[in-house]
Amino acid sequence: MGRWAIAVHGGAGIDPNLPVERQEQAKQLLTRCLNLGIAALRSNVSAIDVVELVVRELETDPLFNSGRGSALTENGTVEMEASIMDGTKRRCGAVSGITTVKNPISLARLVMDKSPHSYLAFSGAEEFARKQGVETVDNEYFVTEDNVGMLKLAKEANSILFDYRVPLIGCAGAAVNDSPLQMNGLPISIYAPETVGCVVVDREGRCAAGTSTGGLMNKMMGRIGDSPLIGAGTYASELCGVSCTGEGEAIIRSTLARDVSAVMEYKGVGLQEAVDYVIKHRLDEGFAGLIAVSNKGEVVCGFNSNGMFRGCATEDGFMEVAMWE
């Protein structure tokens, strides 16, 4: 019997001026989700089931950018995406363009368990959801008043928002368009996405990972980020489970999640060294973070942004919820 470990995240990159109340809300949610996962692991629930359970909880709460509370497209609607992976046999499922499914992570799990495919998107994914009898809601369920306001700011600034809760209008009312940050060579606004994810290793040494998001505020219709892409935003193997968050295009280019496992396998190093290596050498000029567990019960969080909403716990009693370095 090995040792279980769990980590959760609510996004890499945090507004330095984030109100204390919002910080406390984030910490409380991460703590609640950690405790949910810990209770399940103590009851010998499998890693893949714990991942789905915890991500569902994050999707249901509107605080972070997944499920209810997801970022809005340029048309003011929600298009969500998620992926889940069981490292034991490298089984995986992913969905994109989800508009009515209450918990996209569970639909991704069904793609893995109940379909011959690994990835379904848009109308095909929605039709599969109906056939599987999953809970669906009107798209308006996912839209919050805060996000409607942030979309308005994004359109006024003619910008895609990474942190859709950070105003883009300066004190004098002028749009902030001189950000040095870029995505695919084009200027973007303040960087701080709030994708959610969970990684787990259970007492049997089985690793699993899951990631869910609403994407970018004011994104183009049909845009797909890293979160549903196996190997980019999510990956699990016999060695580890990884969930990423941050600048999706940079994560995609670097296949960040898979690279952690590859470095462990091919270089023969431990989890901490592998995470440090990919964060330092694989992101080019992108900003991102990740959470990871190993089959030995290790847990690591790494990021090169100014912070990351995160929490982790291990069977030996260690537990931490943090935002900054």
C-alpha positions as CSV (number, residue, x, y, z in Angstrom):
1,M,0.0,0.0,0.0
2,G,1.3,3.5,-0.9
3,R,0.4,6.9,0.3
4,W,-2.3,9.0,-1.2
5,A,-1.9,12.7,-2.2
6,I,-4.1,15.3,-3.7
7,A,-3.7,18.8,-5.2
8,V,-6.3,21.3,-6.5
9,H,-5.9,24.6,-8.4
10,G,-8.0,27.6,-9.3
11,G,-5.8,29.2,-11.8
12,A,-2.3,30.7,-12.3
13,G,-1.8,34.4,-12.1
14,I,-3.4,36.6,-9.5
15,D,-4.2,40.3,-9.4
16,P,-1.9,41.8,-6.8
17,N,-4.8,44.1,-5.8
18,L,-7.3,41.3,-5.4
19,P,-9.6,42.2,-2.5
20,V,-9.0,40.4,0.7
21,E,-12.6,39.1,0.8
22,R,-12.1,37.5,-2.7
23,Q,-8.8,35.9,-1.5
24,E,-10.6,34.4,1.5
25,Q,-13.4,33.1,-0.6
26,A,-10.9,31.4,-2.9
27,K,-9.1,29.8,0.1
28,Q,-12.3,28.6,1.6
29,L,-13.4,27.0,-1.7
30,L,-10.0,25.3,-2.2
31,T,-10.0,24.1,1.4
32,R,-13.6,22.7,1.0
33,C,-12.6,20.8,-2.1
34,L,-9.4,19.4,-0.5
35,N,-11.4,18.1,2.5
36,L,-13.9,16.5,0.1
37,G,-11.1,14.7,-1.7
38,I,-9.3,13.8,1.5
39,A,-12.5,12.2,2.9
40,A,-12.9,10.2,-0.2
41,L,-9.3,9.0,-0.3
42,R,-9.5,7.9,3.4
43,S,-12.5,5.8,2.3
44,N,-10.4,4.2,-0.4
45,V,-12.2,5.8,-3.3
46,S,-10.1,5.5,-6.5
47,A,-8.0,8.4,-7.8
48,I,-10.1,8.9,-11.0
49,D,-13.3,9.0,-8.9
50,V,-11.8,11.6,-6.5
51,V,-10.7,13.8,-9.4
52,E,-14.1,13.8,-10.9
53,L,-15.7,14.5,-7.5
54,V,-13.5,17.4,-6.7
55,V,-13.7,19.1,-10.1
56,R,-17.5,18.8,-10.1
57,E,-17.4,20.7,-6.8
58,L,-15.2,23.4,-8.4
59,E,-17.5,23.6,-11.5
60,T,-20.6,24.0,-9.4
61,D,-19.3,27.0,-7.4
62,P,-19.3,30.2,-9.5
63,L,-16.1,31.6,-7.9
64,F,-13.6,30.2,-10.5
65,N,-13.7,30.0,-14.3
66,S,-15.4,26.6,-14.9
67,G,-19.0,25.4,-15.0
68,R,-21.2,28.1,-13.5
69,G,-19.2,31.3,-13.6
70,S,-17.4,30.5,-16.8
71,A,-15.9,33.3,-18.9
72,L,-18.1,34.5,-21.7
73,T,-17.5,34.3,-25.5
74,E,-17.5,37.4,-27.7
75,N,-21.3,36.7,-28.1
76,G,-22.0,36.7,-24.4
77,T,-22.5,32.9,-24.2
78,V,-20.5,30.2,-22.4
79,E,-18.5,27.5,-24.2
80,M,-16.8,25.1,-21.7
81,E,-14.2,22.4,-22.0
82,A,-12.7,19.7,-19.8
83,S,-10.6,16.6,-19.8
84,I,-9.9,13.7,-17.4
85,M,-7.2,11.0,-17.5
86,D,-6.6,7.8,-15.6
87,G,-2.9,7.1,-15.6
88,T,-3.2,3.3,-14.9
89,K,-3.9,2.5,-18.5
90,R,-3.6,6.1,-19.9
91,R,-7.3,6.2,-20.6
92,C,-8.7,9.6,-21.2
93,G,-11.8,11.6,-22.2
94,A,-12.2,15.2,-23.2
95,V,-14.9,17.7,-24.4
96,S,-15.1,21.1,-25.9
97,G,-17.8,23.6,-26.9
98,I,-20.1,22.5,-24.1
99,T,-23.0,24.9,-23.6
100,T,-25.7,23.0,-21.6
101,V,-24.0,20.3,-19.5
102,K,-23.9,21.3,-15.9
103,N,-20.6,19.4,-15.1
104,P,-18.3,19.1,-18.2
105,I,-15.8,17.0,-16.2
106,S,-18.4,14.3,-15.8
107,L,-19.2,14.3,-19.5
108,A,-15.4,14.0,-20.2
109,R,-15.4,11.0,-17.9
110,L,-18.3,9.5,-19.9
111,V,-16.4,10.0,-23.1
112,M,-13.6,7.9,-21.6
113,D,-15.9,5.2,-20.1
114,K,-18.8,5.0,-22.4
115,S,-17.6,5.9,-25.9
116,P,-15.1,4.5,-28.4
117,H,-13.4,7.9,-28.6
118,S,-11.2,10.2,-26.5
119,Y,-12.5,13.6,-27.5
120,L,-15.9,15.0,-28.5
121,A,-16.8,18.6,-29.2
122,F,-19.6,21.0,-29.8
123,S,-22.9,19.5,-31.2
124,G,-21.5,16.0,-31.1
125,A,-20.6,16.3,-27.4
126,E,-24.0,17.8,-26.6
127,E,-25.8,15.0,-28.4
128,F,-23.7,12.4,-26.6
129,A,-24.6,14.1,-23.3
130,R,-28.3,13.8,-24.1
131,K,-27.9,10.1,-25.0
132,Q,-26.1,9.5,-21.7
133,G,-28.8,11.3,-19.7
134,V,-26.5,13.7,-17.9
135,E,-27.9,16.8,-16.2
136,T,-28.3,19.8,-18.6
137,V,-29.3,23.4,-18.0
138,D,-30.0,26.5,-20.1
139,N,-26.8,28.4,-21.1
140,E,-28.0,31.3,-18.9
141,Y,-27.3,29.1,-15.8
142,F,-23.6,29.5,-16.4
143,V,-23.7,33.3,-16.9
144,T,-23.1,35.5,-13.8
145,E,-23.7,39.2,-13.4
146,D,-20.0,39.8,-12.7
147,N,-19.0,38.1,-16.0
148,V,-21.5,40.2,-18.0
149,G,-19.8,43.3,-16.6
150,M,-16.3,42.0,-17.4
151,L,-17.3,41.2,-20.9
152,K,-18.5,44.7,-21.4
153,L,-15.1,46.0,-20.1
154,A,-13.3,43.6,-22.5
155,K,-15.3,44.8,-25.5
156,E,-14.7,48.5,-24.5
157,A,-11.0,47.8,-24.4
158,N,-11.2,45.7,-27.6
159,S,-9.3,43.0,-25.7
160,I,-9.3,39.3,-24.7
161,L,-9.2,39.1,-20.9
162,F,-7.1,36.5,-19.2
163,D,-8.1,37.7,-15.8
164,Y,-11.8,38.6,-16.5
165,R,-12.2,40.0,-13.0
166,V,-9.5,42.7,-13.4
167,P,-10.9,46.0,-14.8
168,L,-9.3,47.0,-18.0
169,I,-10.2,50.7,-17.8
170,G,-7.8,53.1,-16.1
171,C,-8.7,55.9,-13.6
172,A,-9.1,58.4,-16.4
173,G,-11.4,56.1,-18.3
174,A,-8.9,55.2,-21.0
175,A,-8.5,51.6,-22.1
176,V,-5.3,49.9,-21.0
177,N,-3.8,48.8,-24.3
178,D,-0.1,49.0,-23.7
179,S,0.3,45.6,-21.9
180,P,3.7,44.0,-22.6
181,L,2.1,40.6,-22.5
182,Q,1.4,38.8,-25.7
183,M,-0.4,35.7,-26.9
184,N,0.7,34.2,-30.3
185,G,2.5,37.6,-30.9
186,L,-0.5,39.7,-30.3
187,P,-1.0,42.0,-27.3
188,I,-3.3,40.9,-24.5
189,S,-4.5,42.3,-21.2
190,I,-3.6,41.4,-17.6
191,Y,-2.7,37.7,-17.2
192,A,-4.5,35.7,-14.6
193,P,-6.8,32.9,-15.7
194,E,-8.8,30.9,-13.2
195,T,-9.1,27.4,-14.8
196,V,-9.6,24.7,-12.2
197,G,-8.0,21.3,-11.9
198,C,-7.3,18.3,-9.6
199,V,-4.6,15.6,-9.4
200,V,-4.7,12.6,-7.2
201,V,-2.7,9.5,-6.4
202,D,-4.5,6.9,-4.3
203,R,-3.2,4.2,-1.9
204,E,-2.8,1.8,-4.8
205,G,-0.4,4.2,-6.5
206,R,-2.9,5.0,-9.3
207,C,-2.5,8.6,-10.6
208,A,-5.3,10.6,-12.2
209,A,-5.8,14.2,-13.4
210,G,-8.7,16.5,-14.5
211,T,-9.0,20.1,-15.7
212,S,-12.0,22.2,-16.5
213,T,-12.5,25.8,-17.8
214,G,-14.7,28.3,-19.5
215,G,-11.7,29.7,-21.4
216,L,-10.9,33.4,-22.0
217,M,-13.3,36.3,-21.5
218,N,-14.4,37.7,-24.9
219,K,-12.8,34.7,-26.7
220,M,-13.7,34.0,-30.3
221,M,-16.5,31.5,-30.8
222,G,-15.0,28.0,-31.2
223,R,-11.7,28.8,-29.5
224,I,-10.2,25.7,-27.8
225,G,-7.5,26.1,-25.2
226,D,-5.2,23.7,-23.4
227,S,-7.5,22.4,-20.8
228,P,-9.2,19.7,-22.9
229,L,-6.1,18.7,-24.8
230,I,-4.5,15.5,-23.4
231,G,-0.8,16.1,-22.9
232,A,-1.1,19.9,-22.8
233,G,-3.5,20.8,-20.0
234,T,-4.0,17.4,-18.5
235,Y,-2.0,14.2,-18.4
236,A,-1.7,11.1,-16.2
237,S,0.6,8.1,-16.5
238,E,1.9,5.3,-14.2
239,L,4.4,7.8,-12.9
240,C,2.3,11.0,-12.2
241,G,-0.8,13.1,-12.8
242,V,-0.6,16.7,-13.9
243,S,-3.1,19.5,-14.4
244,C,-2.0,22.9,-15.9
245,T,-3.4,26.4,-15.9
246,G,-2.3,29.7,-17.5
247,E,-1.6,30.9,-21.0
248,G,-3.3,28.2,-23.0
249,E,-1.4,28.7,-26.2
250,A,2.0,28.5,-24.4
251,I,0.9,25.3,-22.6
252,I,-0.3,23.8,-25.9
253,R,3.0,24.6,-27.7
254,S,5.0,23.0,-24.9
255,T,2.7,20.0,-24.2
256,L,3.4,21.0,-20.6
257,A,1.5,18.2,-18.7
258,R,3.0,15.4,-20.8
259,D,6.5,16.9,-20.5
260,V,6.5,16.4,-16.7
261,S,5.9,12.7,-17.1
262,A,8.4,12.5,-20.0
263,V,11.1,14.2,-18.0
264,M,10.5,11.8,-15.1
265,E,10.6,8.8,-17.4
266,Y,13.4,9.7,-19.8
267,K,15.7,11.5,-17.4
268,G,15.0,9.3,-14.4
269,V,14.4,12.2,-12.0
270,G,11.8,12.8,-9.3
271,L,8.6,14.8,-9.5
272,Q,10.0,18.1,-8.0
273,E,12.9,18.2,-10.4
274,A,10.7,17.4,-13.4
275,V,8.2,20.2,-12.5
276,D,11.0,22.7,-12.0
277,Y,12.6,21.7,-15.3
278,V,9.4,22.1,-17.5
279,I,8.4,25.4,-15.8
280,K,11.9,26.8,-16.4
281,H,12.6,25.4,-19.9
282,R,9.4,24.7,-21.7
283,L,7.2,27.8,-21.5
284,D,9.3,30.1,-23.6
285,E,7.8,33.5,-22.8
286,G,4.5,32.1,-21.6
287,F,3.1,32.2,-18.0
288,A,1.6,29.2,-16.5
289,G,1.4,26.9,-13.5
290,L,0.7,23.2,-12.7
291,I,-0.1,20.8,-9.9
292,A,1.3,17.3,-9.9
293,V,1.4,14.1,-7.9
294,S,3.6,11.0,-8.3
295,N,2.9,7.4,-7.7
296,K,5.1,7.6,-4.6
297,G,2.7,10.0,-2.9
298,E,4.6,13.2,-3.7
299,V,2.8,16.4,-4.5
300,V,4.3,19.5,-6.2
301,C,2.9,22.9,-7.4
302,G,5.0,24.9,-9.8
303,F,4.4,28.2,-11.6
304,N,6.2,31.2,-13.2
305,S,3.3,33.7,-12.8
306,N,2.9,36.0,-9.8
307,G,0.8,33.5,-8.0
308,M,-1.5,30.5,-8.3
309,F,-4.6,29.5,-6.4
310,R,-3.7,26.1,-5.1
311,G,-4.1,23.6,-2.3
312,C,-2.5,20.2,-1.6
313,A,-2.6,17.5,1.1
314,T,-0.9,14.1,1.7
315,E,-1.7,11.1,3.8
316,D,1.0,11.9,6.4
317,G,-1.1,15.0,7.5
318,F,0.4,17.8,5.4
319,M,-2.1,20.3,4.1
320,E,-1.6,23.7,2.5
321,V,-3.8,26.2,0.8
322,A,-1.9,29.2,-0.8
323,M,-2.0,31.9,-3.5
324,W,1.4,33.6,-3.6
325,E,5.0,32.3,-3.7
